[in-house]
Amino acid sequence: MAPTVVDPTDRAALAEALEQFADAVTERDDGTLVAEFGATAHFAVEPDGSVDAGMPLHEFDGPADTIAFDHDAGSVDVEFDADSRAVVYTFRRP
């Protein structure tokens, strides 16, 4: 199955994809959508599309042009342009 590519500012599509990806998704008072995986891992997308993700040994806090959910593989790719080059951060569901 092809990854589900989401515009990080499309809150409805993002919420739907996150709910398929994680067991627990909440929305903070500021509108940030947060998927939590136990007490040690999280993947959060702020209303402006910025991503804050982390687990033991790595974390990411930065922009996102697109977010691609691969539900079969249990991963999310955050893609953005940095100084005219494409960068991808991959978060794997623990």
N, C-alpha and C positions, 0 to 999 in steps of 0.2 A: 504494500500500500504506500502511496506517495505521501510525503510529509504534508501536514496542514500548515500552510504559510499564513501568518496573521500580521496585520499592521498593528504595532504595539499600542497605537492610540485608539483602535477600534475596540472599545471596552466590551461590547456584547460578544464579539467573536473571540476575543481574548479570554473572557470568563468561561465561555463554552469549551474552548480548547484546554484551559487549565483544569476545569472540572473533570475532563476525560483523562488528564495526565496524573492528577493527584487525588488522594482520598479526601483531603481536607483543604478547602479553599475558603478564605475569608476576605472581607473587604474592610480596610481600616477607615477611620473617620475622614482621612484625606483623599479617599478613593483608590488607594493602592490595593491591588489584588495580590494576595499572598497564598502560595501553596506551601504547606509545611509538611515535612517528612520526619516524623519523630521530633525529638528535641534538638537535633543537631544539623538539620539541613532545611534550606528554604529557597524559594524562587519567587521573587516579588517584582511586579511591574507597576510603576507609578503612573499617574494619569498622563504625564507628559511623554510616556513611553520609555523612560529610563528603567534599567533592570538592576536589581540588587539580588545576587544569588550567592549561596555559599554552603559549604559543608566542611568538615575537618580537612585540613591541608590545602584548600583553595577557596577563593571567593572572587566575585566579579561585581563591580559597581560602575555602570557606565551607560552610554547611549545604546539604542537599538533602532536600526532602520527596518528590519523585519525579524520576526521570531518564527522559527519553523519547528513544529512539534512532530516528532516521529513516535507515535504512540506504540507501535509494534516493538521498536528498539528501546523505548523508555528513555528518550533523550530529547533535549530542546537545544536548538542552535540559535544563538543571538548573533545576528549579522549587522555590521555597521562599517562605515567608511572612515578610515583614519589616515589622514595625510595622503589622500588619493590611492589608498590601497585597501582592499577588502580584508576585514578581520572577522573571524568567527570564534565565539566562545561556546563550548558545548557543556551543558549541564546534563548529567545522567541521573535518572531517578535511582535513589539508593535502595 
